[in-house]
Amino acid sequence: MLESQSKKQEIPDSIRNVSTDAAEGDDMDLVRASTRFEIRLSPKHEDGTPHTLNLETLHALDEASQLVARCRNRVARWLYGQDSDWLYAQPLPWPKKIAWSPAPVGPRRDGTTGPIALTTLAYRQAISSQDVARLSSDVVAWASKDVVSKWTEKRWDILVRQTEALLHYKPHQPIAIPHKAVKFALREDGSADVAFRVLSLKAEDAKPIHVHIVPRDAWQREELRALAAGDWKLGQLVVSRHHEKRGRWFLRFSYTKRVPRAEGNGVIAIRRGMRSFIVTASTTGDVRALVDGGDILAFKRQMLGRRRSIGRRARAWQAGQGATGHGTRRRVGALISLSGKEQAWVKERCKQIAAAVVHWAKEQKASEVVIEDFTIPWKEDAWREVKSWPWYLTKESVKTAVENAGLKFRELSVASNRKRCPVCKREHQVEPVDSYGRWECESCGVKRSVESIVVLNMLADAGRPEAVERAEDKRQAVAKIVARATVSQKPLEPLAGKNEKSRAKMRNGIRGKRNGSGKK
């Protein structure tokens, strides 16, 4: 069970999940999440002698990862051949994308003949290979299904348009294992022992793999406790290797849980802005910049300056100046370190943005968060820092935090929202935006920033048009207060010059010294 934690690491009761045995009423939401742990597999003991058990485990994982890559490539080549033969046998003009090849017809297991699912045929084709047959049937089925889904999505571009290459998978692919083949045991110190099987029972020397995982913080301790106790339902397990370090492996658990639904009936809209990083509006009529983004812009420019400095040193090395030798990794070591620092900072900033969104939603007593689809801006006038920001990671961080808080999450497209006035609903032919980002309606004369116009239109599209009226009432009330303050303010007196100051001193009886003998 969990050990006693310090006050700083304790898990609040508000984020602890309710057991899955609780009543599945309207006040509970089903949430899917995942977590990643590092596998501790040292190839040597503390005294320097080889660790035989860990070496066998590492070899088994390497072999299974390479076999998964062979399985994927075999299925991809078979799908390419099947669809190519079918397509070139069709008379011209070729069928459209929506009218692709029907389900293949062949013998079934029950002896009948009929249409067979493409995933089933792909699995049979993969398992026919002697090497792939060493893998567990569950692993082969998952890999085949994943390749079929990707091929179905891209086969038109590969065969007809020819804008993409044939699917090819490099070695050391992730290994997916179903939850029914995973055994999970929790230790007293909060760590866990996990056992799973990647090779088939028919393969020689096929043994289950036993690994030990250690949580890195209090939240992962809570995740392990809930999974071991059965409070959260364990899903698929994915085993993956580090992209550079051979002996470093990771386990990713996926699970489902139930969280209490947030109270309230409000809605907030989240929009990416160009003048401010994140702009939001709520059904209470409050429109504001949630995240200014000044620190993000400063950090990105700092990283750009460091890369330029490193580039100057590299050019100096090419010219014969500076240190030589020790290979390419030493020359680019500074860039690798800088890239790791930037990625860690960006991930942490995305989590902070997600926490700010959840905090704002709770303040507004909202039960739903409507967010922009966060596609990469294609306009030439968009800042480079905006284009290079990981918007998908930001969206996923917000989605995870929102769902864990019991809020609903919805995406909306804002492609044409910049042309519509949220007050009078007029559709402009051209966006009425000036170079400073100020939006002005040609009919009703509403003046706002373009980001505020978009988030208000998002609330209207989400079925809450009353939010636009409240926001307009607040804007007019603020404008009246500012106008009254401007009228009641006394006019400022002109600043006194040098001559006026000297005359004032003379009137007050204060004289300056003259020739060193002046007196008051």
Secondary structure, DSSP 8 states (H G I E B T S, - for coil): ------TTT---TTTS-B-TTS---TTEEEEEEEEEEEB---SB-TTS-B-HHHHHHHHHHHHHHHHHHHHHHHHHHHHHHHHHHHHHTS-SS---TTS-----EEE-TTS-EEE--HHHHHHHHHHTSTTGGGB-HHHHHHHHHHHHHHHHHHHHIIIII--S------SS--EEE-GGGEEEEE-TTS-EEEEE--B-TTSTT---EEEEE--SSHHHHHHHHHHHHTSSEEEEEEEEE-SS-TT-EEEEEEEEEEEE--S--EEEEEEE-SSSSEEEEETTS-EEEEE--HHHHHHHHHHHHHHHHHHHHHHHHHTT-S---SHHHHHTHHHHHHHHHHHHHHHHHHHHHHHHHHHHHHHTTEEEEEEE-------TTS-HHHHHS-HHHHHHHHHHHHHHTT-EEEEE--SSGGGB-TTT--B-SS--B-TTSEEE-TTT--EEEHHHHHHHHHHHHTT-THHHHHHHHHHHHHHHHHHHHHHHS--------HHHHHHHHHHTT----STT----
